[in-house]
Amino acid sequence: MTTIASLSAAELGPLYASKELSPVEVAKDALARIERFEPDINAFTVRGDAVALAMAEASQARWLKGEAVGPLDGVPVTIKDNIGVAGWSMQRGSAIASDAPFAEDSPATARLREAGTVFLGKTTMPEYGWKGVGDSPASGITRNPWNTGTGPGGSSSGAASCAALNLGCIHIGTDGAGSVRIPAAFTGVVGLKPSYGRVPAWPVSTMGFLAHIGPLTRTVTDTALAMQVIGQPDTRDMTAMTSRPPDYVDGLKGGVRGLRVAWSPRLGQDVIVDPEIAALTAAAAQVFAELGATVEEVDPGFADPVETLMTIWASGAALALRGVDAATRARMDPGLVAVAERGERIPASTYADALLNQRNALASRMAQFHARYDLLLTPTLPLPAFAVGRNTPEHGAYGEDWTRWTPFTYPFNITEQPAVSVPCGLTRAGLPAGLQIVGAFGKDALVLRAAAAFEQAQPFARIDLPVKPL
């Protein structure tokens, strides 16, 4: 039976136009579901109930007058807490941040407001987005709806949990080393890291060119709809693209027949991949062959770029904590403080070498690779979701560094390429697995087209209720 909670953003517009459903009904349903699930999931830092209802009423009036501003008018959305929303605080997951209202909308937020969407609230993240899991000193632990004893990943933690439960249709996150794709994989949703600069950012991230803004949704079409809006230019970001995005929704057509696809189960690295994840992602890669693509198992041929990542990452953390005294740091996530202190010891020449030479070398390698292959497929992550409150899995196979269990995501932040995680099955324990689809820089439409073809061939599992913890 179709319920409001089961509807996608793409399905809402026609129902609004026919007056079978109203934005106010949808907003009230979403807010009621948030009230129901939030005690178990803890996905929000700001609840915007009154704002959401006012925006929904304004949208409803436009639809009734035949003056809807676009297909997302009246669609409920959430915004990650490191993206500005005028009138709401932006604490970035930090207990030491000011809770004063932010003065203006960031670019993605501004475009969503112009498109008539309905803001439900702001979603949780680890402190300054420094790690791939979902706890912070400010908001505590965010949980995974598939099993509340596990985490949703991070740093777009609350966004992913909301997407899994359809608490709103579009959820805007950020991705500096996998922070959209990691939680998308753990929660069984679609998570896109666009080409760098496709979605403008302001205020700028201290992680610089590593940081991308992208949506988490339940369907590839909803991701395309979101990108159509948030991918518009904004002069506040000097590094952003100045061209308008293509028609991503129309671009979903065409399938993958004739494409040259590389399948790399370990990126050529010494990666421990859970056997169930290995089997599910290998089967997903085979789907592309069944759809008419030429699929070859091949590695892109680069060494693990984790030191390049961490040089830029730690330097960015140092900048974020610049001027924060020892007493205040004692109230912060110890792991973030340790990374910032590492960054403070990095010489400027080492940082410049990583940012310029090493990053360019890896990007050049991948550009040459994509001259031979249209797409690269990998597991999004080598393991399913693990216990909450931990930075690394309890079995210890990946050590104490969270980057050790995210080896497939961060290389493509360094290269600035588009990469999407799509769910590709469930483990025997009922936890999602993700397949990552990577394209050449600027080929976001192709990546989404491939994701749509896979989605149609292998529909994704859905969840409506949290299950009991392990």
C-alpha positions as a Markdown table, in Angstrom:
| # | Residue | x | y | z |
|---|---|---|---|---|
| 1 | Met | 0.0 | 0.0 | 0.0 |
| 2 | Thr | 1.3 | 3.4 | -0.9 |
| 3 | Thr | 1.8 | 5.7 | 2.0 |
| 4 | Ile | 3.0 | 9.3 | 2.1 |
| 5 | Ala | 6.3 | 8.1 | 3.7 |
| 6 | Ser | 6.9 | 5.8 | 0.8 |
| 7 | Leu | 6.7 | 8.5 | -1.8 |
| 8 | Ser | 9.8 | 10.0 | -3.5 |
| 9 | Ala | 10.4 | 13.6 | -4.4 |
| 10 | Ala | 9.7 | 12.8 | -8.1 |
| 11 | Glu | 6.3 | 11.3 | -7.1 |
| 12 | Leu | 5.2 | 14.2 | -5.0 |
| 13 | Gly | 5.0 | 17.0 | -7.7 |
| 14 | Pro | 2.4 | 15.2 | -9.9 |
| 15 | Leu | 0.3 | 14.5 | -6.8 |
| 16 | Tyr | 0.4 | 18.1 | -5.7 |
| 17 | Ala | -0.5 | 19.2 | -9.2 |
| 18 | Ser | -3.5 | 16.9 | -9.3 |
| 19 | Lys | -4.5 | 18.0 | -5.7 |
| 20 | Glu | -4.5 | 14.3 | -4.6 |
| 21 | Leu | -2.0 | 15.4 | -1.9 |
| 22 | Ser | -0.8 | 18.7 | -0.5 |
| 23 | Pro | 2.6 | 19.9 | 0.8 |
| 24 | Val | 1.0 | 20.6 | 4.2 |
| 25 | Glu | -0.1 | 16.9 | 4.4 |
| 26 | Val | 3.4 | 15.7 | 3.5 |
| 27 | Ala | 5.1 | 18.1 | 5.9 |
| 28 | Lys | 2.9 | 17.0 | 8.8 |
| 29 | Asp | 3.5 | 13.4 | 8.0 |
| 30 | Ala | 7.2 | 13.9 | 7.9 |
| 31 | Leu | 7.2 | 15.8 | 11.2 |
| 32 | Ala | 5.1 | 13.1 | 12.8 |
| 33 | Arg | 7.5 | 10.5 | 11.7 |
| 34 | Ile | 10.5 | 12.5 | 13.0 |
| 35 | Glu | 8.7 | 12.8 | 16.3 |
| 36 | Arg | 8.3 | 9.0 | 16.3 |
| 37 | Phe | 11.7 | 7.9 | 15.3 |
| 38 | Glu | 14.0 | 10.7 | 16.5 |
| 39 | Pro | 14.3 | 9.3 | 20.1 |
| 40 | Asp | 15.7 | 6.0 | 18.6 |
| 41 | Ile | 17.8 | 7.5 | 15.8 |
| 42 | Asn | 19.0 | 11.0 | 17.0 |
| 43 | Ala | 19.4 | 12.5 | 13.5 |
| 44 | Phe | 18.7 | 16.2 | 14.1 |
| 45 | Thr | 20.5 | 19.1 | 15.7 |
| 46 | Val | 17.8 | 21.6 | 14.7 |
| 47 | Arg | 14.1 | 20.7 | 14.5 |
| 48 | Gly | 12.3 | 23.2 | 12.3 |
| 49 | Asp | 8.7 | 22.2 | 12.7 |
| 50 | Ala | 7.2 | 25.7 | 12.7 |
| 51 | Val | 9.4 | 26.8 | 9.8 |
| 52 | Ala | 8.5 | 23.6 | 7.8 |
| 53 | Leu | 4.8 | 24.1 | 8.2 |
| 54 | Ala | 5.0 | 27.8 | 7.1 |
| 55 | Met | 7.1 | 26.8 | 4.1 |
| 56 | Ala | 4.6 | 24.0 | 3.3 |
| 57 | Glu | 1.6 | 26.3 | 3.5 |
| 58 | Ala | 3.3 | 28.8 | 1.1 |
| 59 | Ser | 4.0 | 25.9 | -1.3 |
| 60 | Gln | 0.5 | 24.7 | -1.1 |
| 61 | Ala | -0.8 | 28.2 | -2.0 |
| 62 | Arg | 1.5 | 28.2 | -5.0 |
| 63 | Trp | 0.3 | 24.8 | -6.2 |
| 64 | Leu | -3.4 | 25.8 | -5.7 |
| 65 | Lys | -2.8 | 28.9 | -7.9 |
| 66 | Gly | -0.9 | 26.9 | -10.5 |
| 67 | Glu | 2.2 | 28.8 | -9.7 |
| 68 | Ala | 4.6 | 26.1 | -8.4 |
| 69 | Val | 8.2 | 27.2 | -8.9 |
| 70 | Gly | 9.4 | 23.8 | -10.0 |
| 71 | Pro | 9.3 | 20.0 | -9.5 |
| 72 | Leu | 10.7 | 20.3 | -5.9 |
| 73 | Asp | 8.1 | 22.8 | -4.7 |
| 74 | Gly | 6.8 | 21.4 | -1.4 |
| 75 | Val | 9.3 | 18.6 | -1.2 |
| 76 | Pro | 10.6 | 18.1 | 2.4 |
| 77 | Val | 14.4 | 18.3 | 2.8 |
| 78 | Thr | 17.1 | 18.3 | 5.5 |
| 79 | Ile | 20.4 | 20.2 | 5.7 |
| 80 | Lys | 23.6 | 18.9 | 7.3 |
| 81 | Asp | 24.8 | 21.1 | 10.3 |
| 82 | Asn | 27.9 | 22.4 | 8.5 |
| 83 | Ile | 25.8 | 24.1 | 5.8 |
| 84 | Gly | 24.3 | 27.5 | 6.6 |
| 85 | Val | 20.5 | 28.0 | 6.9 |
| 86 | Ala | 19.4 | 31.6 | 7.7 |
| 87 | Gly | 18.0 | 31.8 | 11.2 |
| 88 | Trp | 19.3 | 28.4 | 12.4 |
| 89 | Ser | 22.5 | 27.7 | 14.2 |
| 90 | Met | 25.5 | 26.0 | 12.5 |
| 91 | Gln | 27.5 | 24.2 | 15.1 |
| 92 | Arg | 29.3 | 21.7 | 12.9 |
| 93 | Gly | 28.8 | 19.0 | 15.5 |
| 94 | Ser | 30.8 | 20.9 | 18.1 |
| 95 | Ala | 29.9 | 21.6 | 21.6 |
| 96 | Ile | 32.1 | 24.7 | 21.7 |
| 97 | Ala | 30.4 | 26.3 | 18.7 |
| 98 | Ser | 28.0 | 29.2 | 19.1 |
| 99 | Asp | 24.3 | 28.4 | 18.8 |
| 100 | Ala | 23.6 | 31.9 | 17.4 |
| 101 | Pro | 21.4 | 31.9 | 14.3 |
| 102 | Phe | 23.4 | 31.9 | 11.0 |
| 103 | Ala | 23.0 | 35.1 | 9.0 |
| 104 | Glu | 22.3 | 33.8 | 5.5 |
| 105 | Asp | 21.7 | 30.7 | 3.5 |
| 106 | Ser | 24.7 | 28.8 | 2.0 |
| 107 | Pro | 24.4 | 28.3 | -1.8 |
| 108 | Ala | 22.8 | 24.9 | -1.7 |
| 109 | Thr | 20.3 | 26.0 | 0.9 |
| 110 | Ala | 19.5 | 29.2 | -1.0 |
| 111 | Arg | 18.8 | 27.2 | -4.2 |
| 112 | Leu | 16.6 | 24.8 | -2.3 |
| 113 | Arg | 14.7 | 27.7 | -0.7 |
| 114 | Glu | 14.2 | 29.3 | -4.2 |
| 115 | Ala | 12.9 | 25.9 | -5.5 |
| 116 | Gly | 10.2 | 26.0 | -2.8 |
| 117 | Thr | 11.3 | 23.0 | -0.8 |
| 118 | Val | 10.3 | 22.6 | 2.9 |
| 119 | Phe | 13.1 | 22.7 | 5.5 |
| 120 | Leu | 12.5 | 20.0 | 8.2 |
| 121 | Gly | 15.7 | 20.7 | 10.1 |
| 122 | Lys | 19.5 | 20.3 | 10.3 |
| 123 | Thr | 21.1 | 16.9 | 10.7 |
| 124 | Thr | 23.9 | 15.5 | 12.9 |
| 125 | Met | 27.6 | 15.0 | 12.2 |
| 126 | Pro | 30.8 | 14.3 | 14.1 |
| 127 | Glu | 32.7 | 17.3 | 15.3 |
| 128 | Tyr | 33.8 | 19.3 | 12.3 |
| 129 | Gly | 33.2 | 16.2 | 10.2 |
| 130 | Trp | 36.6 | 14.8 | 11.0 |
| 131 | Lys | 35.7 | 11.1 | 10.9 |
| 132 | Gly | 33.6 | 8.5 | 9.2 |
| 133 | Val | 31.2 | 7.7 | 12.0 |
| 134 | Gly | 28.2 | 9.5 | 13.6 |
| 135 | Asp | 28.9 | 10.7 | 17.2 |
| 136 | Ser | 29.8 | 14.1 | 18.5 |
| 137 | Pro | 30.2 | 16.0 | 21.8 |
| 138 | Ala | 27.4 | 18.2 | 20.7 |
| 139 | Ser | 24.7 | 15.7 | 19.8 |
| 140 | Gly | 25.8 | 12.4 | 21.1 |
| 141 | Ile | 25.3 | 9.2 | 19.0 |
| 142 | Thr | 23.3 | 8.9 | 15.8 |
| 143 | Arg | 22.1 | 5.4 | 15.0 |
| 144 | Asn | 21.4 | 3.3 | 11.9 |
| 145 | Pro | 17.7 | 2.6 | 11.2 |
| 146 | Trp | 18.5 | -0.9 | 9.9 |
| 147 | Asn | 19.8 | -1.9 | 13.3 |
| 148 | Thr | 20.1 | 0.7 | 16.0 |
| 149 | Gly | 23.0 | -1.1 | 17.6 |
| 150 | Thr | 25.0 | 0.0 | 14.6 |
| 151 | Gly | 26.1 | 3.4 | 13.3 |
| 152 | Pro | 25.1 | 5.0 | 10.1 |
| 153 | Gly | 28.6 | 6.1 | 9.2 |
| 154 | Gly | 29.6 | 9.7 | 8.7 |
| 155 | Ser | 30.1 | 12.4 | 8.6 |
| 156 | Ser | 26.7 | 13.0 | 7.0 |
| 157 | Ser | 25.3 | 10.8 | 9.7 |
| 158 | Gly | 21.9 | 12.2 | 10.4 |
| 159 | Ala | 21.3 | 12.9 | 6.7 |
| 160 | Ala | 21.7 | 9.2 | 5.9 |
| 161 | Ser | 19.5 | 8.0 | 8.8 |
| 162 | Cys | 16.8 | 10.4 | 7.7 |
| 163 | Ala | 17.1 | 9.2 | 4.1 |
| 164 | Ala | 16.8 | 5.6 | 5.1 |
| 165 | Leu | 13.6 | 6.3 | 7.0 |
| 166 | Asn | 12.3 | 8.8 | 4.4 |
| 167 | Leu | 12.2 | 11.6 | 7.0 |
| 168 | Gly | 12.1 | 14.0 | 4.0 |
| 169 | Cys | 13.0 | 13.1 | 0.5 |
| 170 | Ile | 16.3 | 15.0 | -0.1 |
| 171 | His | 19.1 | 15.3 | 2.5 |
| 172 | Ile | 22.1 | 17.6 | 1.8 |
| 173 | Gly | 25.4 | 16.3 | 3.1 |
| 174 | Thr | 29.1 | 17.0 | 2.6 |
| 175 | Asp | 31.9 | 14.6 | 1.6 |
| 176 | Gly | 35.5 | 15.3 | 2.3 |
| 177 | Ala | 36.8 | 11.7 | 2.3 |
| 178 | Gly | 33.6 | 9.7 | 1.8 |
| 179 | Ser | 31.2 | 11.5 | 4.2 |
| 180 | Val | 28.2 | 11.2 | 1.8 |
| 181 | Arg | 29.1 | 7.7 | 0.4 |
| 182 | Ile | 30.1 | 6.1 | 3.7 |
| 183 | Pro | 26.7 | 6.6 | 5.4 |
| 184 | Ala | 24.9 | 6.0 | 2.1 |
| 185 | Ala | 26.5 | 2.5 | 2.0 |
| 186 | Phe | 25.8 | 1.7 | 5.7 |
| 187 | Thr | 22.1 | 2.8 | 5.5 |
| 188 | Gly | 21.1 | 1.5 | 2.1 |
| 189 | Val | 20.5 | 4.8 | 0.2 |
| 190 | Val | 21.9 | 6.7 | -2.7 |
| 191 | Gly | 24.7 | 9.1 | -1.9 |
| 192 | Leu | 26.4 | 11.3 | -4.6 |
| 193 | Lys | 29.7 | 13.1 | -4.3 |
| 194 | Pro | 29.6 | 15.4 | -7.4 |
| 195 | Ser | 32.6 | 16.6 | -9.3 |
| 196 | Tyr | 34.3 | 19.3 | -7.2 |
| 197 | Gly | 32.8 | 22.7 | -7.7 |
| 198 | Arg | 29.5 | 21.4 | -9.3 |
| 199 | Val | 27.8 | 22.4 | -6.0 |
| 200 | Pro | 29.1 | 25.7 | -4.7 |
| 201 | Ala | 30.1 | 26.0 | -1.1 |
| 202 | Trp | 30.1 | 28.9 | 1.3 |
| 203 | Pro | 31.4 | 29.3 | 4.0 |
| 204 | Val | 34.4 | 27.3 | 2.5 |
| 205 | Ser | 35.6 | 24.2 | 4.2 |
| 206 | Thr | 38.9 | 24.1 | 5.9 |
| 207 | Met | 39.5 | 20.9 | 4.0 |
| 208 | Gly | 39.6 | 22.9 | 0.8 |
| 209 | Phe | 39.4 | 20.9 | -2.5 |
| 210 | Leu | 38.7 | 17.7 | -0.6 |
| 211 | Ala | 35.2 | 18.9 | 0.4 |
| 212 | His | 32.2 | 18.3 | -1.8 |
| 213 | Ile | 28.5 | 18.9 | -1.2 |
| 214 | Gly | 26.0 | 16.3 | -2.4 |
| 215 | Pro | 22.6 | 14.7 | -1.8 |
| 216 | Leu | 21.5 | 11.5 | 0.0 |
| 217 | Thr | 18.2 | 10.2 | -1.2 |
| 218 | Arg | 16.2 | 7.0 | -1.6 |
| 219 | Thr | 16.2 | 7.0 | -5.4 |
| 220 | Val | 18.6 | 8.0 | -8.2 |
| 221 | Thr | 15.9 | 10.2 | -9.8 |
| 222 | Asp | 15.6 | 12.2 | -6.5 |
| 223 | Thr | 19.4 | 12.6 | -6.5 |
| 224 | Ala | 19.2 | 13.9 | -10.1 |
| 225 | Leu | 16.4 | 16.3 | -9.1 |
| 226 | Ala | 18.4 | 17.6 | -6.2 |
| 227 | Met | 21.5 | 18.1 | -8.3 |
| 228 | Gln | 19.4 | 20.0 | -10.9 |
| 229 | Val | 18.7 | 22.6 | -8.1 |
| 230 | Ile | 21.8 | 22.7 | -5.9 |
| 231 | Gly | 24.2 | 22.5 | -8.8 |
| 232 | Gln | 23.4 | 26.1 | -9.9 |
| 233 | Pro | 26.3 | 28.6 | -9.8 |
| 234 | Asp | 26.9 | 31.0 | -6.9 |
| 235 | Thr | 29.4 | 33.8 | -7.0 |
| 236 | Arg | 30.4 | 33.4 | -3.3 |
| 237 | Asp | 32.5 | 30.3 | -4.2 |
| 238 | Met | 35.4 | 31.3 | -6.4 |
| 239 | Thr | 36.3 | 27.6 | -7.0 |
| 240 | Ala | 32.8 | 26.6 | -8.2 |
| 241 | Met | 31.7 | 25.9 | -11.7 |
| 242 | Thr | 30.1 | 28.9 | -13.4 |
| 243 | Ser | 28.1 | 26.9 | -15.9 |
| 244 | Arg | 24.6 | 25.7 | -15.3 |
| 245 | Pro | 24.2 | 21.9 | -14.8 |
| 246 | Pro | 22.9 | 19.7 | -17.5 |
| 247 | Asp | 19.4 | 18.1 | -17.3 |
| 248 | Tyr | 20.4 | 15.3 | -14.9 |
| 249 | Val | 16.9 | 13.9 | -14.9 |
| 250 | Asp | 16.7 | 13.5 | -18.7 |
| 251 | Gly | 20.2 | 12.2 | -18.6 |
| 252 | Leu | 19.2 | 9.2 | -16.6 |
| 253 | Lys | 17.9 | 7.6 | -19.8 |
| 254 | Gly | 20.1 | 5.4 | -22.0 |
| 255 | Gly | 21.4 | 2.7 | -19.8 |
| 256 | Val | 25.0 | 1.4 | -19.9 |
| 257 | Arg | 25.0 | -0.7 | -23.0 |
| 258 | Gly | 28.3 | -0.2 | -24.8 |
| 259 | Leu | 30.1 | 1.4 | -21.9 |
| 260 | Arg | 33.6 | 0.3 | -20.9 |
| 261 | Val | 33.5 | -0.5 | -17.2 |
| 262 | Ala | 36.3 | -1.4 | -14.9 |
| 263 | Trp | 35.6 | -3.5 | -11.8 |
| 264 | Ser | 38.2 | -3.2 | -9.0 |
| 265 | Pro | 37.3 | -5.3 | -5.9 |
| 266 | Arg | 40.3 | -3.9 | -3.9 |
| 267 | Leu | 41.6 | -0.9 | -5.9 |
| 268 | Gly | 44.9 | -2.9 | -6.1 |
| 269 | Gln | 45.5 | -2.4 | -2.4 |
| 270 | Asp | 45.9 | -4.7 | 0.5 |
| 271 | Val | 42.3 | -4.3 | 1.7 |
| 272 | Ile | 40.4 | -6.6 | 4.0 |
| 273 | Val | 37.0 | -7.0 | 2.4 |
| 274 | Asp | 34.2 | -8.8 | 4.3 |
| 275 | Pro | 33.3 | -11.9 | 2.3 |
| 276 | Glu | 29.6 | -11.0 | 2.1 |
| 277 | Ile | 30.4 | -7.5 | 0.9 |
| 278 | Ala | 32.8 | -8.9 | -1.7 |
| 279 | Ala | 30.2 | -11.3 | -3.0 |
| 280 | Leu | 27.4 | -8.7 | -3.1 |
| 281 | Thr | 29.5 | -6.1 | -4.9 |
| 282 | Ala | 31.0 | -8.6 | -7.4 |
| 283 | Ala | 27.4 | -9.7 | -8.2 |
| 284 | Ala | 26.5 | -6.0 | -8.7 |
| 285 | Ala | 29.4 | -5.5 | -11.1 |
| 286 | Gln | 28.1 | -8.5 | -13.1 |
| 287 | Val | 24.8 | -6.7 | -13.5 |
| 288 | Phe | 26.5 | -4.1 | -15.6 |
| 289 | Ala | 27.7 | -6.9 | -18.0 |
| 290 | Glu | 24.1 | -8.3 | -18.1 |
| 291 | Leu | 23.0 | -4.8 | -19.1 |
| 292 | Gly | 25.3 | -4.7 | -22.1 |
| 293 | Ala | 28.4 | -3.0 | -20.7 |
| 294 | Thr | 31.9 | -4.4 | -21.3 |
| 295 | Val | 33.1 | -5.2 | -17.8 |
| 296 | Glu | 36.8 | -6.0 | -17.0 |
| 297 | Glu | 38.3 | -6.7 | -13.7 |
| 298 | Val | 41.2 | -4.2 | -13.5 |
| 299 | Asp | 42.8 | -1.9 | -11.0 |
| 300 | Pro | 43.5 | 1.8 | -11.7 |
| 301 | Gly | 47.1 | 1.4 | -10.7 |
| 302 | Phe | 47.8 | 3.9 | -8.0 |
| 303 | Ala | 49.4 | 3.5 | -4.5 |
| 304 | Asp | 47.3 | 4.1 | -1.5 |
| 305 | Pro | 47.1 | 8.0 | -1.3 |
| 306 | Val | 46.2 | 8.1 | 2.4 |
| 307 | Glu | 49.2 | 10.2 | 3.3 |
| 308 | Thr | 48.2 | 12.8 | 0.7 |
| 309 | Leu | 44.7 | 12.8 | 2.2 |
| 310 | Met | 45.9 | 13.1 | 5.8 |
| 311 | Thr | 48.4 | 15.9 | 5.1 |
| 312 | Ile | 45.5 | 18.0 | 3.7 |
| 313 | Trp | 43.0 | 16.7 | 6.2 |
| 314 | Ala | 45.2 | 17.3 | 9.3 |
| 315 | Ser | 46.2 | 20.8 | 8.0 |
| 316 | Gly | 42.5 | 21.6 | 7.6 |
| 317 | Ala | 41.7 | 20.4 | 11.1 |
| 318 | Ala | 44.6 | 22.6 | 12.4 |
| 319 | Leu | 43.0 | 25.6 | 10.7 |
| 320 | Ala | 39.6 | 24.7 | 12.1 |
| 321 | Leu | 41.0 | 24.7 | 15.6 |
| 322 | Arg | 43.3 | 27.6 | 15.2 |
| 323 | Gly | 43.1 | 29.8 | 18.3 |
| 324 | Val | 41.2 | 27.2 | 20.4 |
| 325 | Asp | 42.9 | 27.0 | 23.8 |
| 326 | Ala | 43.8 | 23.9 | 25.7 |
| 327 | Ala | 40.9 | 24.1 | 28.1 |
| 328 | Thr | 38.4 | 24.4 | 25.3 |
| 329 | Arg | 40.0 | 21.6 | 23.4 |
| 330 | Ala | 39.6 | 19.4 | 26.4 |
| 331 | Arg | 35.8 | 19.6 | 25.7 |
| 332 | Met | 36.2 | 18.4 | 22.1 |
| 333 | Asp | 36.5 | 15.0 | 20.5 |
| 334 | Pro | 40.0 | 13.8 | 21.4 |
| 335 | Gly | 40.5 | 12.3 | 18.0 |
| 336 | Leu | 39.8 | 15.6 | 16.3 |
| 337 | Val | 42.2 | 17.4 | 18.6 |
| 338 | Ala | 44.9 | 14.8 | 17.9 |
| 339 | Val | 44.5 | 15.2 | 14.1 |
| 340 | Ala | 44.6 | 19.0 | 14.5 |
| 341 | Glu | 47.8 | 18.8 | 16.5 |
| 342 | Arg | 49.3 | 16.6 | 13.8 |
| 343 | Gly | 48.4 | 19.2 | 11.3 |
| 344 | Glu | 50.1 | 21.9 | 13.3 |
| 345 | Arg | 53.4 | 20.1 | 12.9 |
| 346 | Ile | 53.1 | 19.8 | 9.1 |
| 347 | Pro | 55.5 | 22.1 | 7.2 |
| 348 | Ala | 54.0 | 24.4 | 4.6 |
| 349 | Ser | 56.1 | 22.8 | 1.9 |
| 350 | Thr | 54.7 | 19.4 | 2.8 |
| 351 | Tyr | 51.2 | 20.7 | 2.6 |
| 352 | Ala | 51.8 | 22.4 | -0.7 |
| 353 | Asp | 53.4 | 19.3 | -2.2 |
| 354 | Ala | 50.3 | 17.2 | -1.2 |
| 355 | Leu | 47.8 | 19.8 | -2.4 |
| 356 | Leu | 49.5 | 20.5 | -5.7 |
| 357 | Asn | 51.9 | 17.8 | -6.9 |
| 358 | Gln | 50.5 | 14.7 | -5.3 |
| 359 | Arg | 46.9 | 15.6 | -5.9 |
| 360 | Asn | 47.6 | 16.4 | -9.5 |
| 361 | Ala | 49.6 | 13.2 | -10.1 |
| 362 | Leu | 46.7 | 11.1 | -8.8 |
| 363 | Ala | 44.1 | 13.1 | -10.8 |
| 364 | Ser | 46.3 | 12.7 | -14.0 |
| 365 | Arg | 46.5 | 8.9 | -13.4 |
| 366 | Met | 42.7 | 8.7 | -13.2 |
| 367 | Ala | 42.2 | 10.9 | -16.2 |
| 368 | Gln | 44.4 | 8.4 | -18.2 |
| 369 | Phe | 42.5 | 5.5 | -16.7 |
| 370 | His | 39.2 | 7.0 | -17.8 |
| 371 | Ala | 40.5 | 7.4 | -21.3 |
| 372 | Arg | 40.2 | 3.6 | -21.4 |
| 373 | Tyr | 37.2 | 3.0 | -19.1 |
| 374 | Asp | 34.1 | 5.1 | -18.9 |
| 375 | Leu | 33.4 | 4.0 | -15.3 |
| 376 | Leu | 35.1 | 2.4 | -12.4 |
| 377 | Leu | 33.2 | 0.2 | -10.0 |
| 378 | Thr | 34.4 | -0.7 | -6.5 |
| 379 | Pro | 32.8 | -1.6 | -3.2 |
| 380 | Thr | 31.9 | 1.6 | -1.4 |
| 381 | Leu | 33.1 | 0.1 | 1.8 |
| 382 | Pro | 34.8 | -3.2 | 2.7 |
| 383 | Leu | 32.5 | -4.0 | 5.6 |
| 384 | Pro | 28.9 | -3.5 | 6.8 |
| 385 | Ala | 27.9 | -1.1 | 9.6 |
| 386 | Phe | 29.5 | -1.8 | 12.9 |
| 387 | Ala | 28.7 | -1.0 | 16.6 |
| 388 | Val | 27.8 | 2.6 | 17.5 |
| 389 | Gly | 30.2 | 4.6 | 19.6 |
| 390 | Arg | 33.3 | 3.4 | 17.9 |
| 391 | Asn | 35.6 | 4.9 | 15.3 |
| 392 | Thr | 36.7 | 1.5 | 14.0 |
| 393 | Pro | 35.1 | -2.0 | 14.1 |
| 394 | Glu | 35.3 | -3.9 | 17.4 |
| 395 | His | 37.1 | -6.9 | 15.8 |
| 396 | Gly | 40.2 | -4.7 | 15.3 |
| 397 | Ala | 41.0 | -5.8 | 11.8 |
| 398 | Tyr | 41.4 | -2.2 | 10.6 |
| 399 | Gly | 43.4 | -0.9 | 13.6 |
| 400 | Glu | 42.5 | 2.4 | 15.2 |
| 401 | Asp | 42.4 | 4.7 | 12.2 |
| 402 | Trp | 39.0 | 5.2 | 10.5 |
| 403 | Thr | 40.6 | 5.7 | 7.1 |
| 404 | Arg | 41.7 | 2.1 | 7.1 |
| 405 | Trp | 38.1 | 0.9 | 6.6 |
| 406 | Thr | 37.3 | 3.6 | 4.0 |
| 407 | Pro | 40.0 | 2.9 | 1.4 |
| 408 | Phe | 37.6 | 3.1 | -1.6 |
| 409 | Thr | 36.2 | 6.6 | -1.0 |
| 410 | Tyr | 38.9 | 9.1 | -0.2 |
| 411 | Pro | 41.0 | 8.7 | -3.4 |
| 412 | Phe | 38.2 | 10.3 | -5.4 |
| 413 | Asn | 38.0 | 13.3 | -3.1 |
| 414 | Ile | 41.7 | 13.9 | -3.9 |
| 415 | Thr | 41.0 | 13.6 | -7.7 |
| 416 | Glu | 37.7 | 15.6 | -7.4 |
| 417 | Gln | 35.8 | 13.0 | -9.5 |
| 418 | Pro | 32.1 | 12.2 | -9.3 |
| 419 | Ala | 31.3 | 9.1 | -7.3 |
| 420 | Val | 28.0 | 7.6 | -6.2 |
| 421 | Ser | 27.2 | 4.9 | -3.7 |
| 422 | Val | 24.1 | 2.8 | -4.5 |
| 423 | Pro | 22.8 | 0.0 | -2.4 |
| 424 | Cys | 23.4 | -3.5 | -3.8 |
| 425 | Gly | 22.0 | -6.0 | -1.3 |
| 426 | Leu | 21.8 | -7.0 | 2.3 |
| 427 | Thr | 24.1 | -9.2 | 4.4 |
| 428 | Arg | 22.7 | -12.2 | 6.2 |
| 429 | Ala | 22.4 | -10.0 | 9.3 |
| 430 | Gly | 20.2 | -7.6 | 7.3 |
| 431 | Leu | 22.7 | -4.8 | 6.9 |
| 432 | Pro | 23.1 | -2.9 | 3.5 |
| 433 | Ala | 26.1 | -3.1 | 1.2 |
| 434 | Gly | 27.0 | -0.3 | -1.2 |
| 435 | Leu | 28.5 | -0.3 | -4.7 |
| 436 | Gln | 30.5 | 2.7 | -5.7 |
| 437 | Ile | 30.4 | 4.0 | -9.3 |
| 438 | Val | 33.1 | 6.5 | -10.3 |
| 439 | Gly | 33.3 | 8.6 | -13.4 |
| 440 | Ala | 35.8 | 11.0 | -14.9 |
| 441 | Phe | 35.8 | 14.6 | -13.7 |
| 442 | Gly | 32.7 | 16.4 | -15.0 |
| 443 | Lys | 30.9 | 13.1 | -15.9 |
| 444 | Asp | 28.3 | 13.4 | -13.2 |
| 445 | Ala | 25.5 | 12.8 | -15.6 |
| 446 | Leu | 27.1 | 9.5 | -16.8 |
| 447 | Val | 27.6 | 8.3 | -13.2 |
| 448 | Leu | 23.9 | 9.0 | -12.4 |
| 449 | Arg | 22.8 | 7.3 | -15.6 |
| 450 | Ala | 24.7 | 4.2 | -14.7 |
| 451 | Ala | 23.3 | 4.3 | -11.2 |
| 452 | Ala | 19.8 | 4.6 | -12.6 |
| 453 | Ala | 20.3 | 1.6 | -14.9 |
| 454 | Phe | 21.6 | -0.5 | -11.9 |
| 455 | Glu | 18.7 | 0.7 | -9.8 |
| 456 | Gln | 16.2 | -0.4 | -12.4 |
| 457 | Ala | 17.8 | -3.8 | -12.9 |
| 458 | Gln | 18.2 | -4.4 | -9.1 |
| 459 | Pro | 15.7 | -2.4 | -7.1 |
| 460 | Phe | 16.9 | -1.5 | -3.6 |
| 461 | Ala | 15.5 | -2.8 | -0.4 |
| 462 | Arg | 13.6 | -0.4 | 1.7 |
| 463 | Ile | 13.0 | 0.0 | 5.5 |
| 464 | Asp | 10.1 | 1.7 | 7.3 |
| 465 | Leu | 10.9 | 1.0 | 10.9 |
| 466 | Pro | 14.0 | 0.7 | 13.0 |
| 467 | Val | 14.8 | -2.8 | 14.1 |
| 468 | Lys | 16.0 | -3.9 | 17.5 |
| 469 | Pro | 19.7 | -3.4 | 18.3 |
| 470 | Leu | 22.2 | -6.3 | 18.2 |
